């Protein structure tokens, strides 16, 4: 279900575009914690707050949908964010996903590798 969400139509690379995509993902997860995250933090507008929202969203995605789906979501979030925001996002994610998964996120998102190549 999460994989059917297509934010690729959004051509602008911005934190708000990534935030809109993450909100779609969280709503598609259909879990109480994901819905609560959208309700409480889905409309933040400060860039740092948006990055924290994205990191928490990736954590919720990991908890509900697992590693493979979260990698795909993270790749799309990475394509929607300005490149300079990626390192800060990865720093934020450390608090919400297992450390071993953070390494994968770094490899796939920052290095630009595609999950299909593994």
Backbone as numpy.savetxt, mean C-alpha at the origin, in Angstrom:
# Nx Ny Nz CAx CAy CAz Cx Cy Cz
-10.21 -10.61 -5.42 -11.04 -9.41 -5.42 -10.17 -8.16 -5.42
-9.13 -8.12 -4.58 -8.25 -6.96 -4.53 -7.52 -6.78 -5.85
-7.18 -7.88 -6.51 -6.44 -7.79 -7.75 -7.24 -7.17 -8.88
-8.57 -7.13 -8.75 -9.38 -6.57 -9.82 -9.47 -5.04 -9.75
-8.99 -4.45 -8.68 -9.03 -3.00 -8.55 -7.97 -2.40 -9.46
-8.38 -1.48 -10.31 -7.46 -0.94 -11.29 -7.23 0.54 -11.08
-6.15 0.88 -10.40 -5.80 2.28 -10.20 -4.84 2.76 -11.29
-4.54 1.90 -12.23 -3.60 2.27 -13.29 -4.16 3.40 -14.15
-5.47 3.62 -14.11 -6.07 4.70 -14.87 -5.60 6.06 -14.36
-5.18 6.13 -13.11 -4.71 7.37 -12.52 -3.29 7.63 -12.99
-3.11 8.66 -13.79 -1.80 8.92 -14.38 -0.92 9.81 -13.50
-1.52 10.49 -12.54 -0.79 11.40 -11.68 -0.13 10.60 -10.55
1.15 10.84 -10.36 1.86 10.20 -9.25 1.76 11.14 -8.06
0.95 10.75 -7.09 0.78 11.60 -5.92 0.37 10.75 -4.73
0.67 11.24 -3.52 0.21 10.53 -2.33 -1.31 10.36 -2.30
-2.04 11.35 -2.79 -3.51 11.27 -2.77 -4.00 10.16 -3.71
-3.36 9.98 -4.85 -3.73 8.90 -5.77 -3.48 7.55 -5.10
-2.35 7.41 -4.43 -2.05 6.16 -3.72 -3.03 5.95 -2.57
-3.41 7.01 -1.91 -4.38 6.93 -0.81 -5.73 6.44 -1.33
-6.17 6.97 -2.46 -7.45 6.55 -3.04 -7.42 5.07 -3.39
-6.32 4.62 -3.97 -6.18 3.20 -4.30 -6.21 2.35 -3.02
-5.47 2.77 -1.99 -5.43 1.99 -0.76 -6.81 1.92 -0.12
-7.57 2.99 -0.20 -8.93 2.96 0.34 -9.77 1.91 -0.38
-9.63 1.81 -1.69 -10.35 0.79 -2.46 -9.93 -0.61 -2.00
-8.64 -0.80 -1.81 -8.13 -2.10 -1.37 -8.69 -2.45 0.00
-8.62 -1.52 0.93 -9.09 -1.79 2.29 -10.59 -2.10 2.31
-11.37 -1.39 1.54 -12.80 -1.69 1.47 -13.05 -3.06 0.86
-12.24 -3.45 -0.12 -12.38 -4.76 -0.75 -12.01 -5.89 0.22
-11.13 -5.62 1.17 -10.76 -6.64 2.15 -11.94 -7.03 3.02
-12.86 -6.09 3.22 -14.09 -6.35 3.96 -13.83 -6.92 5.36
-12.87 -6.35 6.06 -12.61 -6.75 7.44 -12.87 -5.55 8.35
-13.23 -5.83 9.58 -13.53 -4.75 10.52 -12.33 -3.82 10.73
-11.10 -4.35 10.94 -9.97 -3.42 11.12 -9.68 -2.57 9.88
-9.83 -3.15 8.69 -9.59 -2.38 7.46 -10.64 -1.28 7.31
-11.89 -1.60 7.58 -12.96 -0.61 7.50 -12.75 0.50 8.52
-12.34 0.14 9.72 -12.08 1.13 10.76 -10.94 2.06 10.34
-9.90 1.50 9.72 -8.78 2.32 9.25 -9.27 3.34 8.22
-10.11 2.91 7.30 -10.66 3.83 6.29 -11.49 4.92 6.97
-12.32 4.52 7.92 -13.20 5.48 8.58 -12.43 6.50 9.42
-11.34 6.06 10.05 -10.62 6.95 10.96 -9.48 7.71 10.31
-8.88 7.16 9.26 -7.71 7.80 8.67 -7.75 7.93 7.15
-8.84 7.51 6.53 -8.93 7.51 5.08 -8.99 8.87 4.42
-9.24 9.91 5.20 -9.35 11.24 4.59 -8.26 12.20 5.05
-7.16 11.68 5.58 -6.05 12.55 5.98 -5.46 13.21 4.74
-4.85 14.39 4.89 -4.33 15.10 3.73 -2.86 15.49 3.84
-2.29 15.42 5.01 -0.86 15.73 5.15 -0.07 14.54 4.60
0.99 14.83 3.85 1.73 13.78 3.16 2.24 12.69 4.10
2.77 13.07 5.26 3.28 12.08 6.21 2.13 11.21 6.73
0.98 11.81 6.99 -0.18 11.05 7.45 -0.67 10.08 6.38
-0.60 10.50 5.13 -0.99 9.61 4.03 -0.03 8.43 3.96
1.25 8.67 4.10 2.22 7.57 4.07 1.99 6.59 5.22
1.65 7.11 6.39 1.32 6.24 7.52 0.06 5.42 7.23
-0.93 6.05 6.61 -2.15 5.36 6.22 -1.84 4.24 5.23
-0.99 4.53 4.26 -0.60 3.52 3.29 0.12 2.35 3.97
1.01 2.67 4.90 1.75 1.63 5.62 0.80 0.76 6.44
-0.13 1.40 7.14 -1.11 0.65 7.93 -2.00 -0.18 7.00
-2.34 0.38 5.86 -3.14 -0.35 4.87 -2.42 -1.58 4.35
-1.12 -1.45 4.12 -0.34 -2.62 3.69 -0.30 -3.66 4.80
-0.22 -3.21 6.04 -0.25 -4.14 7.16 -1.58 -4.88 7.24
-2.68 -4.16 7.05 -3.99 -4.79 7.05 -4.13 -5.77 5.88
-3.63 -5.38 4.72 -3.67 -6.26 3.56 -2.89 -7.53 3.83
-1.73 -7.39 4.43 -0.91 -8.55 4.78 -1.66 -9.47 5.73
-2.29 -8.89 6.75 -3.01 -9.69 7.74 -4.19 -10.45 7.14
-4.89 -9.82 6.21 -6.11 -10.42 5.66 -5.84 -11.26 4.42
-5.01 -10.75 3.52 -4.88 -11.38 2.19 -3.55 -12.10 1.97
-2.57 -11.87 2.83 -1.30 -12.58 2.69 -0.24 -11.84 1.89
0.87 -12.51 1.78 2.08 -11.91 1.20 1.95 -11.58 -0.28
1.45 -12.51 -1.08 1.40 -12.30 -2.53 0.52 -11.10 -2.91
-0.66 -11.03 -2.33 -1.56 -9.92 -2.63 -0.94 -8.61 -2.15
-0.34 -8.64 -0.97 0.26 -7.41 -0.43 1.40 -6.93 -1.31
2.18 -7.83 -1.85 3.25 -7.41 -2.78 2.66 -6.73 -4.01
1.58 -7.28 -4.54 0.95 -6.67 -5.72 0.39 -5.28 -5.39
-0.25 -5.18 -4.23 -0.80 -3.89 -3.80 0.35 -2.89 -3.61
1.43 -3.33 -2.97 2.57 -2.45 -2.73 3.20 -1.98 -4.05
3.24 -2.85 -5.04 3.79 -2.46 -6.34 2.93 -1.35 -6.96
1.63 -1.48 -6.87 0.75 -0.45 -7.43 0.87 0.85 -6.64
0.92 0.74 -5.32 1.11 1.93 -4.50 2.42 2.61 -4.89
3.46 1.82 -5.09 4.76 2.36 -5.48 4.71 3.09 -6.81
3.89 2.60 -7.75 3.76 3.27 -9.05 2.92 4.53 -8.96
2.07 4.64 -7.93 1.22 5.81 -7.78 1.91 6.93 -6.99
2.89 6.58 -6.17 3.60 7.58 -5.37 4.74 8.22 -6.15
5.07 9.46 -5.85 6.30 10.03 -6.40 7.49 9.20 -5.88
8.50 8.96 -6.70 9.63 8.11 -6.30 10.28 8.53 -4.97
10.32 9.80 -4.69 10.95 10.27 -3.46 10.21 9.85 -2.19
8.94 9.46 -2.31 8.16 9.05 -1.15 8.36 7.58 -0.78
8.90 6.78 -1.68 9.02 5.35 -1.43 9.88 5.00 -0.22
11.06 5.61 -0.05 11.86 5.26 1.14 11.13 5.55 2.45
10.41 6.67 2.52 9.69 6.99 3.74 8.55 6.00 3.97
7.87 5.59 2.90 6.81 4.60 3.03 7.37 3.30 3.58
8.50 2.87 3.06 9.09 1.62 3.53 9.52 1.71 4.99
9.99 2.87 5.41 10.31 3.07 6.82 9.06 2.93 7.68
7.95 3.49 7.22 6.69 3.41 7.96 6.16 1.98 8.02
6.33 1.24 6.94 5.79 -0.12 6.86 6.45 -1.04 7.89
7.67 -0.75 8.28 8.37 -1.61 9.24 7.56 -1.85 10.51
6.72 -0.91 10.88 5.92 -1.04 12.10 4.67 -1.89 11.91
4.33 -2.27 10.68 3.04 -2.90 10.43 3.10 -4.28 9.76
4.27 -4.68 9.30 4.42 -6.00 8.68 5.65 -6.68 9.27
5.74 -8.01 9.16 6.94 -8.70 9.66 8.20 -8.20 8.96
9.31 -8.24 9.68 10.59 -7.74 9.14 10.97 -8.45 7.84
10.74 -9.76 7.78 11.11 -10.50 6.57 10.31 -10.01 5.36
9.07 -9.61 5.58 8.27 -9.09 4.49 8.73 -7.70 4.08
9.21 -6.92 5.03 9.75 -5.59 4.72 10.90 -5.69 3.73
11.72 -6.73 3.87 12.83 -6.95 2.93 12.28 -7.19 1.53
11.24 -8.01 1.43 10.62 -8.25 0.12 10.05 -6.97 -0.48
9.41 -6.18 0.37 8.87 -4.90 -0.12 9.98 -4.03 -0.68
11.07 -3.95 0.03 12.19 -3.15 -0.47 12.63 -3.67 -1.83
12.82 -4.97 -1.93 13.31 -5.57 -3.18 12.35 -5.32 -4.33
11.06 -5.52 -4.11 10.09 -5.43 -5.19 9.68 -3.99 -5.51
9.48 -3.17 -4.49 8.96 -1.83 -4.72 10.07 -0.86 -5.12
11.13 -0.78 -4.33 12.19 0.18 -4.62 13.02 -0.26 -5.81
13.35 -1.54 -5.87 14.18 -2.02 -6.96 13.37 -2.15 -8.26
12.03 -2.08 -8.15 11.20 -2.09 -9.34 11.00 -3.45 -9.95
11.25 -4.51 -9.18 11.05 -5.85 -9.71 9.58 -6.17 -9.72
9.19 -7.00 -10.65 7.80 -7.41 -10.78 7.62 -8.78 -10.13
6.50 -8.98 -9.41 6.27 -10.24 -8.74 6.12 -11.39 -9.73
5.79 -11.12 -10.95 5.64 -12.17 -11.95 6.99 -12.77 -12.35
8.07 -12.10 -12.08 9.38 -12.59 -12.48 9.99 -13.56 -11.50
9.33 -13.82 -10.37 9.87 -14.75 -9.39 9.24 -16.10 -9.50
